[in-house]
Every structure is written in C-alpha cells, then in structure tokens.
Amino acid sequence: MNENKYLWKNISPKKNGTIYIYLNEKNNTIHGDIISNSNNEGEVTDAIYCGIAKKFVTSFKALDLSCIPIGLTDINKKEYQVMKKSWEIKS
C-alpha cells in the first residue's frame, strides 16, 4: 500500500534547509521544506500546506543569503519568480 506524503512550506525563519520539489496529483510542481504523513494543519506548525507529494522530482540545499545584499538586477527571471512567491507567502 502506497501511503500519501504531504508537502509543507515552513513560514518561520530557517537557515540552510533542504527544499523538496514534487509533482502533485495534477502533475503540477509543488515545493516545500517539510514532508509529512499528515495534511492536518494542527500537526505541522508554522507551515503552509503545499499539497500531496505524489512524485519526487529533486531536492536542493537552500542558501542563507540574508547577510548578502542582492539587487534585482543580480538575479534571472526564474530566481525572481521564486523570490516573489516567497514574499507573497510572508505578507
């Protein structure tokens, strides 16, 4: 029996965590840093539910860039979109 895994994105500050990228049940890409056996909000604290993690795509170590000033001209369009999603979640 294949048990579902659920992907969450931590909203509290976290340095150098691992980011996991999965496909959900609709084959859309989802990303987060917590994998759980539950989708109940009370069981995973300080996190936003991203979806059912059906198929693993890749993972990578997040970098702590908080001490490095970054201008928007220093990043490409894809990196900007990732940063923009992060800003929208925090606000």
C-alpha contacts under 8 A as a table, 3 or more apart, distances in Angstrom:
res1	aa1	res2	aa2	distance
3	E	37	N	7.75
4	N	37	N	6.58
4	N	52	I	6.87
4	N	53	A	7.15
4	N	54	K	7.17
5	K	35	I	6.53
5	K	36	S	5.72
5	K	37	N	5.02
5	K	38	S	7.14
5	K	52	I	6.00
5	K	53	A	5.28
5	K	54	K	7.06
6	Y	35	I	5.65
6	Y	36	S	5.11
6	Y	37	N	6.04
6	Y	38	S	6.28
6	Y	39	N	5.97
6	Y	49	Y	7.84
6	Y	50	C	7.56
6	Y	51	G	5.83
6	Y	52	I	4.56
6	Y	53	A	5.18
7	L	30	I	7.83
7	L	31	H	7.19
7	L	32	G	5.86
7	L	33	D	7.31
7	L	34	I	5.80
7	L	35	I	4.83
7	L	36	S	6.44
7	L	49	Y	6.44
7	L	50	C	5.38
7	L	51	G	5.58
7	L	52	I	6.21
7	L	53	A	5.78
8	W	31	H	7.82
8	W	32	G	5.16
8	W	33	D	6.24
8	W	34	I	4.97
8	W	35	I	6.37
8	W	36	S	7.68
8	W	47	A	5.94
8	W	48	I	5.49
8	W	49	Y	4.58
8	W	50	C	5.12
8	W	51	G	7.32
9	K	31	H	7.38
9	K	32	G	4.29
9	K	33	D	5.34
9	K	34	I	6.20
9	K	47	A	5.21
9	K	48	I	5.14
9	K	49	Y	6.53
9	K	50	C	6.68
10	N	13	P	7.76
10	N	14	K	7.72
10	N	32	G	7.31
10	N	33	D	6.39
10	N	34	I	6.97
10	N	46	D	5.93
10	N	47	A	4.22
10	N	48	I	6.50
11	I	46	D	5.52
11	I	47	A	5.16
11	I	48	I	6.89
11	I	89	I	7.98
11	I	90	K	7.14
12	S	46	D	6.02
12	S	47	A	7.55
14	K	17	G	6.51
15	K	62	A	7.56
15	K	63	L	7.26
15	K	64	D	5.58
16	N	61	K	6.25
16	N	62	A	4.99
16	N	63	L	5.30
16	N	64	D	5.74
17	G	33	D	6.93
17	G	61	K	5.92
17	G	62	A	5.44
17	G	63	L	7.82
18	T	33	D	5.82
18	T	59	S	6.69
18	T	60	F	5.60
18	T	61	K	4.43
18	T	62	A	5.67
19	I	31	H	6.71
19	I	32	G	5.57
19	I	33	D	4.72
19	I	59	S	5.47
19	I	60	F	5.43
19	I	61	K	6.17
19	I	62	A	6.28
20	Y	31	H	5.52
20	Y	32	G	5.49
20	Y	33	D	5.76
20	Y	34	I	7.87
20	Y	56	F	7.89
20	Y	57	V	7.87
20	Y	58	T	6.21
20	Y	59	S	4.39
20	Y	60	F	6.81
21	I	29	T	6.79
21	I	30	I	5.79
21	I	31	H	4.44
21	I	32	G	6.81
21	I	56	F	6.44
21	I	57	V	5.45
21	I	58	T	5.34
21	I	59	S	5.86
22	Y	29	T	5.79
22	Y	30	I	5.44
22	Y	31	H	6.31
22	Y	53	A	5.51
22	Y	54	K	6.67
22	Y	55	K	5.38
22	Y	56	F	4.49
22	Y	57	V	5.05
22	Y	58	T	7.14
23	L	26	K	7.53
23	L	27	N	4.98
23	L	28	N	5.29
23	L	29	T	4.66
23	L	30	I	6.02
23	L	53	A	6.11
23	L	54	K	5.70
23	L	55	K	5.06
23	L	56	F	6.54
23	L	57	V	6.89
24	N	27	N	5.13
24	N	28	N	5.50
24	N	29	T	6.49
24	N	30	I	6.63
24	N	51	G	6.45
24	N	52	I	5.32
24	N	53	A	5.17
24	N	54	K	5.10
24	N	55	K	6.91
25	E	28	N	7.45
25	E	52	I	6.58
25	E	53	A	7.57
25	E	54	K	6.03
30	I	50	C	6.44
30	I	51	G	7.14
30	I	53	A	7.75
31	H	50	C	7.09
32	G	35	I	7.83
32	G	50	C	6.95
36	S	39	N	7.35
36	S	44	V	7.99
38	S	43	E	7.25
39	N	43	E	7.88
39	N	49	Y	7.28
40	N	43	E	5.65
40	N	44	V	7.13
41	E	44	V	5.61
41	E	45	T	7.01
41	E	49	Y	7.54
42	G	45	T	6.43
44	V	47	A	6.44
53	A	56	F	7.16
64	D	67	C	7.71
65	L	68	I	5.32
65	L	69	P	7.87
66	S	69	P	7.52
70	I	74	D	6.45
71	G	74	D	5.37
71	G	75	I	7.55
72	L	75	I	5.86
72	L	80	Y	7.48
73	T	76	N	7.62
75	I	79	E	5.97
75	I	80	Y	6.43
76	N	79	E	5.39
76	N	80	Y	6.24
77	K	80	Y	5.01
77	K	81	Q	6.30
78	K	81	Q	5.15
78	K	82	V	6.51
79	E	82	V	5.21
79	E	83	M	6.32
80	Y	83	M	5.06
80	Y	84	K	6.00
81	Q	84	K	4.97
81	Q	85	K	6.24
82	V	85	K	5.27
82	V	86	S	6.39
83	M	86	S	5.05
83	M	87	W	6.26
84	K	87	W	5.06
84	K	88	E	6.22
85	K	88	E	5.10
85	K	89	I	6.28
86	S	89	I	5.26
86	S	90	K	6.45
87	W	90	K	5.28
87	W	91	S	6.39
88	E	91	S	5.35
